[in-house]
Amino acid sequence: MNTTKTKKDDLNGRVEAALDNIRPYLIMDGGDVRVLEITKEKKLILEFMGNCGTCPMSTMTFKAGIEEAVKKSVPEISHIEVVNMPIV
């Protein structure tokens, strides 16, 4: 068994589980978030989808919801970036 792949799958699963706690709120407002990549340096790269990609509140949603949930559940993630977060 490839333990590197298993560790990555476990990390992905834990990130997705953390995001699943936030998704109902995003979906309720017509949005969502998608994992694009987790780099070998443990940098999480996300993309906002739907209304989240254009919402001026996305920065607050990211800081108070997504970032907090992921860092609490997956502390080994070193940095989180959203590729299309609106600039306000």
C-alpha positions in Angstrom: 0.0 0.0 0.0 1.2 3.5 -0.9 1.3 5.4 2.4 2.0 8.7 0.8 -1.2 8.4 -1.2 -3.1 7.3 1.9 -1.8 10.3 3.9 -2.8 12.7 1.1 -6.2 11.1 0.8 -6.7 11.4 4.5 -5.6 15.0 4.4 -8.0 15.7 1.5 -10.8 13.9 3.3 -10.3 15.9 6.5 -10.2 19.2 4.5 -13.4 18.2 2.7 -15.1 17.3 6.0 -14.1 20.7 7.4 -15.5 22.4 4.3 -18.7 20.3 4.5 -19.4 22.0 7.9 -19.5 25.4 6.1 -21.0 24.4 2.7 -24.7 24.5 3.8 -24.4 28.2 4.5 -22.6 28.8 1.2 -25.1 26.8 -0.7 -28.0 28.6 1.0 -26.7 31.8 -0.6 -26.1 30.3 -4.0 -22.4 29.5 -3.6 -19.9 26.9 -2.8 -16.2 26.3 -2.4 -14.0 23.8 -4.3 -10.5 22.4 -3.4 -8.2 22.9 -6.3 -5.0 21.6 -4.8 -3.2 20.8 -1.6 0.5 21.3 -2.3 3.3 19.3 -0.8 4.0 22.3 1.4 0.5 21.8 2.8 -0.9 25.0 1.1 -4.6 24.7 0.4 -5.8 26.3 -2.7 -9.5 26.9 -3.0 -11.9 28.4 -5.6 -15.2 30.1 -4.7 -18.1 29.0 -6.9 -21.4 30.5 -7.7 -22.4 33.6 -5.8 -19.3 33.3 -3.5 -17.1 34.2 -6.5 -18.6 37.7 -6.7 -20.0 38.4 -3.3 -18.4 41.3 -1.4 -18.8 39.4 1.8 -16.5 36.5 0.6 -13.5 37.9 2.5 -15.4 37.7 5.8 -16.8 34.3 4.9 -13.3 33.1 4.2 -11.7 34.5 7.3 -14.5 33.7 9.8 -15.8 30.5 8.3 -13.6 28.6 5.9 -10.2 29.5 7.2 -11.2 28.9 10.9 -12.9 25.6 10.2 -10.0 24.2 8.1 -7.3 25.3 10.5 -9.2 23.9 13.5 -9.8 20.5 11.8 -6.6 20.2 9.8 -3.9 22.2 11.7 -1.1 20.9 9.4 -2.4 23.1 6.6 0.1 25.9 6.5 -1.7 28.5 4.4 -5.0 28.8 2.6 -5.5 30.8 -0.6 -8.7 31.4 -2.6 -7.8 32.0 -6.3 -10.9 34.1 -7.1 -11.7 36.0 -3.9 -13.3 39.3 -4.8 -11.2 42.4 -3.9 -13.1 44.9 -1.9 
